[in-house]
Amino acid sequence: MTALYTVIRRPLITEKGLGVKETERTLVFDVAPDATKNEVKKAVEALFKVKVQAVRTANVAGKERRRGRYAGFRPDWKKAYVRLKEGEKLPEYVSNL
């Protein structure tokens, strides 16, 4: 994976994600399903100009969604928890909440 925005799709702005950001200095991102931890680390360091301590990833199974009698599944996706080193400033990608 070469381009930064193909590795990191978007930040996950949820209650849990913002709580982890404030208490554990950890950022949460939706990443490409085939992205490795090293690729996520390099992409975050290049985009936000911070030093990364650790990366944890989780594969999330898509949920079933129904529209009346028709059923389908949302796609599977991958999320990454990126912990920053001590002394690094947390980037503010959330401003209008």
Secondary structure, 3 states (H helix, E strand, C coil): CCCHHHHEEEECCCHHHHHHHHHHCEEEEEECCCCCHHHHHHHHHHHHCCCEEEEEEEEECCCEEEECCEEEECCCEEEEEEEECCCCCCCCCCCCC
